């Protein structure tokens, strides 16, 4: 084939596939998968933002369904929202504060304090979920079940969807606490930062959903 | 495996050992890409078999088929075949092969990366797709059989359960669950693709030097990321209506086969349509964009000319992607929407014609005056352009609400989406396969057999789908199991017979392809050379098949754009992207 011999010469000169050895450093800890270039730390943040974008689209579909259904006819019966929801909201907001404190402690090297505050955050998260279940039971006791009317359907649906995503966040909180970080491709601090971004997002999402449910009732 | 002294302090990467880690639960993007391709290959033959049965019945409605109870296909059975044909083809073939199949295999290599950003997530996304396929296919085998509501699964038919017809019980539930699982798999894949493209490009691989294949995989992934969440929400709402007694989509006052439905009220079937098509329109661009990227890539490579208007091509891909989210209402022109809304959707739909036309003219501009090599890959790329124009033009007709009033739910629509999805997109995949087969398997697909496959398929698909335009204009409704109701439909029967015969021949031609594929994997002509096509992109700088970590632990450096063909002053008619400038031979 024309140019083949010269191609070989060029390739030998340029190096196979061209290029330089990968830069050392990065978050990689050089375990068995380590000779491939380490995935840059910012990739984890890119991925998280993309995941949050997908979650936003999911909740926007539900929220717009809610708004459309409410506007459809005259049969919308308000659901009285249990007061415990306000308490749950405060708990979740508090957990966003405690997670920031925890990360500050980790950044300052105070491992014991980090762990305490991280556990407090986890506890507050679990308390929030418990509070949501209490709200469900209160509603059910008042005769408002999933299929009772559209308003109640959306209430259970939106709170369950949010709760499921929050539960994923709680799993992440446990993961940050229990994973052997020396064998990971990222540091515990990075994982804590990623988890806290997700956690704040869940907080903000709850505020949005709570406002939607309150205004829509 | 290439060894090197200046390893930079990193140990050698150990490729996986053992059959399970290497071929089943592999985290290697190349293996995962092939797994997706095999899943799509299996699915396309299932989909073709279903369409074969459909066309047999349409051509000869009274013929005896022993596989059906009593020897006759009932209308419900026809609808079940139609539903699963559409679902399997759109999701398991067109959404998997172009993006997750070829994209998984070649995206990391074309950008100079050793793998995707998250290899384990990649493996999970494939196996989740596999589970969703199993769940969907299991709908055939439960009591009542597969669902009959079409791939669009409109309520209230899809929301009321067994009472509305066979297959609408367990079959429909499995269909929805399978689809929801597929949503999760697609979201995982989209996340991986976008992160890889943003963060793992090698040195010198700027966005302006990305091959157009990568650009289309990029925009397609963004579409998938934003659209599948909406479909997932819709599926959950539908499942709640079916299983939990809610009424998101079910209005009151329904009477189904003499039974009054009292336990649902207040819902809106239109809500499903909005949610579904908000996903559904980006979905069809997910199906076609990678094929456009492949076409651009191959037309340039095999004309030995740069892509005409690279930046316009990138802009057009982004424009099509963005506008794809703005036009979902054109699937709902007959739903009773306000004519002002219809007008808005119509204008926006026609606007997509602009970037599409830019791409088409740029494809022509790419090959104009080029030194064209008419191998199979190029033939399929050219065929793609032809079919894209044919299928796309009928879209402009359907974009007129006044015309769509007549053409909606008629065969004109069937012609449109088959030409553009069922054929143009498939041609994109064939083109990619003939092109990349030597890189993936170290062998060529047989050119002679490939040319027979091409011509039979190209002529065949036009024979199948062109007449459908006329059927639609004559008023032939779609989703009818037979055209026996009344003289005007009966008069169209000879056209249906013609279409069916053309379909049998074309489906038969795919067996030729299947034979070529399987035979060539094991005994095809050796493609020892790394770069048999004298192409420019990075996958042609590594061995065939590529080693486990693609670039042997090195980080390739990119110096040139992706389509440096016939550069004035260069001795060779191509300059590979990775070739250092001082090594480019001067004329």
Interface residues (C-beta under 8 A of the other chain):
Chain A: X1 X3 X4 X6 X7 X10 X11 X13 X14 X15 X16 X17 X18 X19 X20 X21 X22 X23 X24 X30 X32 X33 X34 X35 X36 X37 X39 X40 X42 X43 X46 X47 X50 X51 X53 X54 X55 X56 X57 X58 X59 X60 X61 X62 X65 X68 X69 X72 X73 X75 X146 X147 X149 X150 X153 X157 X161
Chain B: X2 X4 X6 X7 X8 X9 X10 X11 X12 X13 X14 X112 X113 X114 X115 X117 X118 X187 X190 X191 X192 X194 X195 X196 X198 X199 X200 X202 X203 X225 X226 X227 X228 X229 X230 X232 X233 X234 X236 X237 X240 X244 X245 X246 X247 X248 X265 X266 X267 X268 X271 X274 X275 X278 X529 X531 X534 X538 X541 X542 X549 X551 X552 X553 X554 X555 X556 X557 X558 X571 X572 X578 X579 X580 X583 X585
